[in-house]
Amino acid sequence: MSKTEAASLPVRDVAYDASLFYPYGHPPGRGELVEITPDIKWLRMPMPYALDHVNVYLVRVPGGWMIVDTGLNSPVTRGIWEELCDGPLRKEKVVGVHCTHYHVDHLGLAGYLTERWRVPLFMTYEEYYTLRGWPEGLDAVPWQHAEFFQRAGFPRELLAQTLVMFEFGWEIAPLPLSFVRLQERDSHPLNGEWQVMVGRGHSPEHAMLFSKRKKVLISGDQLLPTISTNVSVSVMNPEDDPLSHWLASLERLAAIPDDVLVLPGHGLPFYGARRRVAELQAHHRQRFQMIMDACAERELSAYELVKVLYPAPLGDFDLQLALGECLAHLRYLARRGRLENRLDGEGVNRYRSTPLTIKR
Ligand SMILES: [Zn+2]
């Protein structure tokens, strides 16, 4: 689940990557619509977090415009939408809302916008129902969750903090009671020249939009220019191996030609999808090596590994993301025989590099 936007851990890459080409030197100002092409407009919605914005796109479709991602459900974001609707969009028609995935910064105002225009929401099945099924405002930590955190070596006294993952209700306007299901390779129902490309690992069934003719990919959080997207084992799906899904999705994105303009969910639009994919693959390889080195020196729990990989103090939510990331990498390596793990007498999973992976 994303409170600050789960793509943001840690927000460390401030400078834009020199290996990519950014055709726009700076982002749109508040409420400004930047024309990418006559058929695509770009705007930014602010967020009160370390990752301080999310990109929103307007895509021309027969009969009007489709909104792609919405911003958080906050008075500021609603205000910007109202200004747009009364201003530059006054004579325009919105005919649908597409959400790449269920995280609050991308979907927070889906209900509000679909209601305002009385238009359908387009999403994948797994994204829509993940949000529908996400518990909200838990009073106590369920035993399954307590066991998950215990196995990760998370301090018992911090357990109550983990409920932060279920305190996001205000960031999402009531979800529409119906949606139009999108699936991998679908031509978008509102405009067939946009094809749905599903990515996995950051969220269950993330729907990017690719137009071969326009040479544009709206990538959501699946391909970001400067930050590495959060990939976490979640308490709601504790046995998952999300990094496998993520790396397989990256592999597919490596086939996107470099003359395709990538319109990401955060950061500036860029050219150089293949180079970015290669950098992200290298980032994960480097992470794997750091983890195997750390676990060669001593047996570590996931929580102890967080302290190694993210030595700076972390807030409650970022700590959850960091733990999820560590678990995702540990799970990936353990499933491939690169790490051994055992449950110790206190019910904590401890990981050690296998002899094969220890550097001599
Ligand atoms: Zn996200």
Boltz pocket constraint, residues with backbone or C-beta under 6 A from the ligand:
constraints:
  - pocket:
      binder: B
      contacts: [[A, 2], [A, 5], [A, 6], [A, 7], [A, 101], [A, 103], [A, 202], [A, 203], [A, 221]]
      max_distance: 6.0
